[in-house]
Amino acid sequence: MPHLTSTQIAGRIEDLYGAPLAALEAHARDKPPGMLSALLGMHADLALAERSIDLHRDHLARFIHPERQIGRHEVSHLLDGSRQLAAAVAVRDVQAKSISAVLQSLARLPASSPPTATTSPPVPPRPAESTARSR
């Protein structure tokens, strides 16, 4: 299963709530924590992980440029950058998997159909108890 990007996740959140992400973020700031704020937080974490991947990948690319010599000093930077890149990829994968699972479990209700409530049939009234003594 391919991982969704933060842009794709943002689109799914917007579709689910029927509003642009910026409006949803403003709305969530004024409300107590709930599903929307959780989704927005997960989206922010996913976007941060994606930016971290880009940053570490670019940093490593500068170190392994064909015209650059790799000496002893650079090796430790390469190893550290590789470790940080791997950690960012792991975070991105976990965040993408988690938010995708949550979004898959949610569905937007059609606007025309009212929510259905499960109610039990009405209970027939009990006969009034007599206060008179039986013989």
C-alpha positions as CSV (number, residue, x, y, z in Angstrom):
1,M,0.0,0.0,0.0
2,P,1.6,3.3,-1.0
3,H,1.9,6.0,1.6
4,L,-0.2,9.1,1.1
5,T,1.6,12.4,1.2
6,S,0.6,15.3,3.5
7,T,-0.9,17.0,0.5
8,Q,-3.2,14.0,-0.2
9,I,-4.0,13.7,3.4
10,A,-4.9,17.4,3.5
11,G,-7.3,16.9,0.6
12,R,-9.0,13.9,2.3
13,I,-9.4,16.0,5.5
14,E,-10.9,18.8,3.5
15,D,-13.3,16.4,1.7
16,L,-14.3,14.8,5.0
17,Y,-15.1,18.1,6.7
18,G,-16.1,20.1,3.6
19,A,-13.9,23.1,4.2
20,P,-10.3,24.2,3.3
21,L,-7.6,23.1,5.7
22,A,-6.9,26.7,6.8
23,A,-10.5,27.2,7.8
24,L,-10.5,23.9,9.7
25,E,-7.4,24.8,11.6
26,A,-8.9,28.1,12.6
27,H,-12.1,26.3,13.6
28,A,-10.2,23.7,15.7
29,R,-8.4,26.4,17.6
30,D,-11.7,27.7,19.0
31,K,-13.0,24.2,20.0
32,P,-12.0,21.7,22.6
33,P,-9.8,18.8,21.4
34,G,-11.6,16.3,19.2
35,M,-11.2,14.2,16.1
36,L,-10.6,17.3,13.9
37,S,-7.8,18.6,16.1
38,A,-6.3,15.0,16.2
39,L,-6.4,14.8,12.4
40,L,-4.8,18.2,12.0
41,G,-2.1,17.3,14.5
42,M,-1.3,14.1,12.7
43,H,-1.3,16.0,9.4
44,A,1.2,18.5,10.8
45,D,3.4,15.7,12.1
46,L,3.4,14.0,8.7
47,A,4.2,17.3,6.9
48,L,7.1,17.9,9.3
49,A,8.5,14.4,8.7
50,E,8.3,15.0,4.9
51,R,10.2,18.3,5.3
52,S,12.7,16.6,7.5
53,I,13.2,13.9,4.8
54,D,13.8,16.6,2.2
55,L,16.3,18.4,4.4
56,H,18.3,15.3,5.3
57,R,18.3,14.0,1.7
58,D,19.5,17.3,0.4
59,H,22.2,17.5,3.1
60,L,23.4,14.0,2.2
61,A,23.4,14.9,-1.5
62,R,25.8,17.7,-0.9
63,F,28.2,15.4,0.9
64,I,28.2,12.7,-1.9
65,H,28.5,15.2,-4.7
66,P,30.8,13.6,-7.4
67,E,33.3,16.4,-7.3
68,R,33.6,16.4,-3.5
69,Q,36.2,14.3,-1.6
70,I,35.0,12.3,1.3
71,G,37.5,12.3,4.1
72,R,37.4,11.0,7.7
73,H,35.6,14.1,8.9
74,E,32.8,13.7,6.3
75,V,32.2,10.0,7.1
76,S,30.8,10.8,10.5
77,H,28.5,13.4,9.0
78,L,27.4,11.0,6.3
79,L,26.6,8.4,8.9
80,D,24.7,10.8,11.1
81,G,22.8,12.2,8.1
82,S,21.9,8.7,7.0
83,R,20.6,7.9,10.5
84,Q,18.5,11.1,10.6
85,L,17.1,10.4,7.2
86,A,16.1,6.9,8.2
87,A,14.5,8.2,11.4
88,A,12.5,10.8,9.4
89,V,11.4,8.1,6.9
90,A,10.2,5.9,9.8
91,V,8.3,8.7,11.4
92,R,6.7,9.6,8.0
93,D,5.7,6.0,7.4
94,V,4.1,5.6,10.8
95,Q,2.3,8.9,10.6
96,A,1.0,8.2,7.1
97,K,-0.2,4.7,8.0
98,S,-1.9,6.0,11.2
99,I,-3.7,8.9,9.7
100,S,-4.7,6.9,6.6
101,A,-6.3,4.2,8.9
102,V,-8.2,6.9,10.8
103,L,-9.4,8.6,7.7
104,Q,-10.4,5.3,6.2
105,S,-12.6,4.6,9.3
106,L,-14.4,8.0,8.9
107,A,-16.9,8.9,6.3
108,R,-18.8,12.1,5.6
109,L,-22.5,11.8,6.1
110,P,-24.6,12.9,3.1
111,A,-26.2,16.3,3.8
112,S,-29.7,15.2,2.7
113,S,-30.0,12.2,5.0
114,P,-30.6,12.9,8.7
115,P,-28.6,10.7,11.2
116,T,-30.5,7.6,12.1
117,A,-31.0,7.1,15.8
118,T,-31.6,3.6,17.1
119,T,-34.6,3.9,19.4
120,S,-36.4,1.1,21.2
121,P,-40.1,0.8,20.7
122,P,-42.2,2.9,23.1
123,V,-42.9,1.1,26.3
124,P,-46.6,0.7,27.0
125,P,-47.8,2.5,30.2
126,R,-48.0,0.5,33.3
127,P,-51.4,0.1,34.8
128,A,-51.9,2.3,37.8
129,E,-51.5,0.5,41.0
130,S,-54.5,0.7,43.3
131,T,-53.9,1.9,46.8
132,A,-56.9,-0.2,48.0
133,R,-56.2,-3.4,49.8
134,S,-57.1,-6.6,48.1
135,R,-59.1,-9.1,50.0
